């Protein structure tokens, strides 16, 4: 876990609780992915809203650009928290203008997806839409954040300056099973910008990463450069990966990759963004 100042954590946590107290003075909609960030927001929102007689709608956007095994998990978590659960089925690969994986892909996706949420909010006469953007996200290449601002989406974690490490710690304090769930970003992030995207190539990546996780790896990314699969795992796990080298190579070659490589820098979020950040 990333280190942080304990006093700062306590201060930011109190700021978050204060914000959530204000926001739950009315019904809200939460874009709910089931990850550590949105699960913490869901927990706080449901507890506070229930005391005031207000509703929390946890809306999961079912997109083929994300791993497919999340839907039952999000439904169970939302219902256990006491939220009203909704699922939106979308095909943003076709409808958001991202077939060629443009540099502003994240902006186009967020604009498309949260416009759908805004339509639901308007139909329910709800003003506040929340998401799980945290403080760390503000310091990465995240063009989608601009779309959230344009659509007036509220990001309480970022407002309270809660980093990912702080979110995980607070989630742990609340006993949330999602507190230490690894991030599962959009599968399009596994390909260089300008690559023609299809659901078939993304499903192959998903299968490759599922296999690696089955071997005990926590953070896993399989980045694709044409017929080369570049594996990222946490640096501390590189020796473990080498122990499974033969079976990993066999699995990925069966999926159709001609070359299987290990990234010696290890796992790092947003490694495909190095050109646009520099």
C-alpha positions in Angstrom: 0.0 0.0 0.0 1.3 3.5 -0.9 2.5 5.3 2.3 0.7 8.4 3.5 0.5 10.6 6.5 -1.8 9.2 9.2 -2.9 12.7 10.3 -3.6 13.7 6.7 -5.7 10.5 6.3 -7.8 11.3 9.4 -8.3 14.9 8.1 -9.3 13.8 4.6 -11.6 11.1 5.9 -13.5 13.6 8.0 -13.7 15.9 5.0 -15.2 13.0 3.0 -17.7 12.2 5.7 -18.8 15.9 5.8 -19.2 16.0 2.0 -21.2 12.8 2.0 -23.4 14.2 4.7 -24.3 17.2 2.5 -24.7 15.2 -0.7 -27.2 12.7 0.9 -29.6 15.4 1.7 -31.4 14.3 -1.4 -31.6 11.2 -3.7 -28.4 10.4 -5.6 -27.2 8.3 -8.4 -23.8 6.5 -8.1 -21.9 5.1 -11.1 -21.1 1.8 -9.4 -18.3 -0.4 -10.7 -17.8 -2.6 -7.6 -14.2 -1.5 -7.1 -12.7 -0.1 -3.9 -13.5 3.5 -4.7 -17.2 3.2 -5.7 -17.9 0.6 -3.0 -16.7 3.0 -0.3 -18.9 5.7 -1.7 -21.8 3.3 -1.9 -21.4 2.3 1.8 -21.3 5.9 3.0 -24.1 7.1 0.8 -26.5 4.3 1.8 -25.8 4.6 5.5 -26.3 8.4 5.5 -29.2 8.5 3.0 -31.2 5.8 4.9 -31.2 8.0 8.1 -32.8 10.8 6.0 -35.3 8.8 4.0 -33.5 9.3 0.7 -32.6 6.9 -2.0 -29.3 5.8 -3.5 -29.4 4.4 -7.0 -26.3 2.3 -7.8 -26.1 2.1 -11.5 -23.6 -0.3 -13.2 -22.8 0.4 -16.8 -22.4 -3.0 -18.4 -19.8 -2.4 -21.0 -17.8 -5.0 -23.0 -14.7 -2.8 -22.6 -14.4 -4.1 -19.0 -13.9 -7.6 -17.7 -17.2 -9.5 -18.0 -17.3 -11.2 -14.6 -18.2 -8.2 -12.5 -22.0 -7.9 -12.9 -23.1 -10.4 -10.3 -20.6 -9.0 -7.9 -21.9 -5.4 -8.3 -25.5 -6.5 -8.0 -24.8 -8.4 -4.7 -22.8 -5.5 -3.3 -25.4 -2.9 -4.2 -28.3 -4.9 -2.7 -26.4 -5.7 0.5 -25.7 -1.9 0.9 -29.4 -1.1 0.5 -29.1 0.7 -2.8 -31.6 0.5 -5.7 -29.6 -1.4 -8.3 -29.8 -0.6 -12.1 -27.8 -1.9 -15.1 -27.3 0.0 -18.3 -26.3 -2.1 -21.3 -24.1 -0.1 -23.7 -21.9 -0.7 -26.8 -19.5 2.2 -26.5 -17.0 0.7 -28.9 -19.6 1.3 -31.7 -21.4 4.3 -30.3 -18.7 6.4 -28.6 -16.4 6.9 -31.6 -13.4 4.9 -30.2 -13.0 2.1 -32.8 -9.4 3.3 -33.6 -8.5 3.8 -29.9 -8.0 7.6 -30.1 -5.8 9.4 -27.6 -9.0 11.0 -26.2 -10.7 7.6 -25.9 -11.3 8.1 -22.2 -13.0 11.4 -22.7 -15.3 10.1 -25.4 -16.2 7.0 -23.3 -16.9 9.0 -20.2 -18.9 11.6 -22.1 -21.0 8.8 -23.7 -21.5 6.8 -20.6 -22.3 9.6 -18.2 -24.6 11.3 -20.6 -26.6 8.0 -20.3 -26.5 8.5 -16.5 -27.6 12.1 -16.7 -30.6 11.0 -18.8 -31.6 8.6 -16.0 -31.1 11.3 -13.4 -33.2 13.7 -15.3 -36.0 11.1 -15.6 -35.9 10.5 -11.8 -35.6 14.3 -11.0 -32.2 13.6 -9.4 -29.6 16.4 -9.5 -26.5 14.6 -8.1 -24.6 11.9 -10.0 -21.5 10.6 -8.2 -18.5 8.6 -9.3 -15.4 7.1 -7.6 -12.7 9.3 -9.0 -10.0 9.7 -6.3 -7.1 12.1 -5.7 -4.5 10.0 -7.5 -6.6 10.0 -10.7 -6.3 13.8 -10.9 -2.5 13.4 -11.3 -2.6 10.8 -14.1 -3.5 11.1 -17.8 -7.3 11.0 -17.4 -9.0 12.9 -20.1 -12.3 11.4 -19.0 -12.3 13.7 -16.0 -13.0 16.7 -18.2 -16.2 14.9 -19.4 -17.2 14.4 -15.8 -16.8 18.1 -15.1 -18.8 19.0 -18.2 -21.7 16.8 -17.0 -21.4 18.1 -13.4 -20.6 14.7 -11.9 -19.6 14.8 -8.3 -16.4 13.1 -7.2 -16.4 13.1 -3.3 -13.1 11.1 -3.0 -11.2 13.6 -5.1 -12.9 16.6 -3.4 -11.7 15.2 0.0 -8.2 14.5 -1.5 -8.6 10.8 -0.7 -5.8 8.9 -2.4 -6.2 5.2 -3.5 -4.2 4.1 -0.4 -6.5 6.1 1.8 -9.6 4.7 0.1 -8.3 1.2 0.7 -7.5 1.9 4.4 -10.9 3.4 5.0 -12.6 0.6 3.2 -10.7 -1.8 5.4 -11.9 0.0 8.5 -15.5 -0.4 7.2 -14.9 -4.1 6.6 -15.5 -3.8 2.8 -14.4 -6.9 0.9 -13.6 -4.6 -2.1 -11.1 -2.6 -0.1 -8.2 -4.5 -1.6 -9.7 -5.6 -4.9 -7.2 -4.9 -7.7 -8.2 -2.2 -10.2 -9.8 -3.4 -13.4 -9.6 -0.6 -15.9 -11.0 -0.6 -19.4 -9.5 -3.3 -21.6 -8.7 -0.8 -24.3 -5.9 0.4 -22.1 -4.0 -2.7 -23.1 -3.5 -1.5 -26.6 -1.4 1.5 -28.1 -3.4 4.5 -29.2 -4.3 4.2 -32.8 -4.9 0.5 -32.7 -8.1 -0.9 -34.3 -10.1 -2.3 -31.4 -12.5 -5.2 -31.5 -14.3 -7.2 -28.8 -12.5 -10.3 -29.9 -9.0 -9.0 -29.3 -10.1 -7.6 -25.9 -11.6 -10.9 -24.8 -8.3 -12.6 -25.6 -6.5 -10.1 -23.3 -9.1 -10.8 -20.6 -8.5 -14.5 -20.8 -4.8 -14.0 -20.6 -5.1 -11.8 -17.5 -7.6 -14.2 -15.9 -5.1 -17.0 -16.3 -2.3 -15.1 -14.8 -4.5 -14.1 -11.8 -5.3 -17.8 -11.3 -1.6 -18.4 -10.7 -1.7 -15.9 -7.7 -0.7 -12.6 -9.2 -2.4 -9.5 -7.9 -1.8 -6.6 -10.3 -1.7 -8.0 -13.8 -1.7 -6.3 -17.2 -1.1 -7.9 -20.6 -0.3 -5.1 -23.0 -0.5 -6.0 -26.7 1.8 -4.7 -29.4 0.5 -6.3 -32.6 1.5 -10.0 -32.1 3.6 -9.3 -28.9 2.1 -9.8 -25.5 4.0 -7.7 -22.9 3.2 -8.9 -19.3 3.3 -6.5 -16.3 3.1 -7.9 -12.8 4.3 -6.3 -9.5 8.1 -6.2 -9.3 8.0 -8.5 -6.2 6.2 -11.1 -8.3 8.6 -11.3 -11.2 10.4 -14.3 -9.7 7.1 -16.1 -9.3 6.2 -15.4 -12.9 9.5 -16.9 -14.1 8.7 -20.1 -12.1 5.6 -20.4 -14.3 7.3 -19.2 -17.5 6.7 -22.3 -19.6 2.9 -22.6 -18.8 2.4 -18.9 -19.3 4.1 -18.9 -22.6 2.0 -21.9 -23.7 -1.3 -20.3 -22.6 -0.6 -17.0 -24.3 0.6 -18.7 -27.5 -2.6 -20.7 -27.6 -4.4 -17.4 -27.5 -2.6 -16.4 -30.6 0.3 -14.2 -29.5 3.5 -15.0 -31.4 5.8 -13.5 -28.8 5.4 -13.4 -25.0 7.6 -10.9 -23.1 8.0 -9.8 -19.5 8.2 -6.0 -18.7 11.2 -5.7 -16.4 9.8 -2.4 -15.0 6.9 -4.3 -13.5 3.3 -3.3 -13.2 2.5 0.4 -13.5 -0.8 2.0 -14.2 -1.1 3.8 -17.5 2.0 2.5 -19.1 0.5 3.0 -22.5 0.2 6.7 -21.8 3.9 7.5 -21.7 4.0 9.3 -25.1 1.0 11.5 -24.3 2.3 12.4 -20.9 5.8 13.3 -22.1 
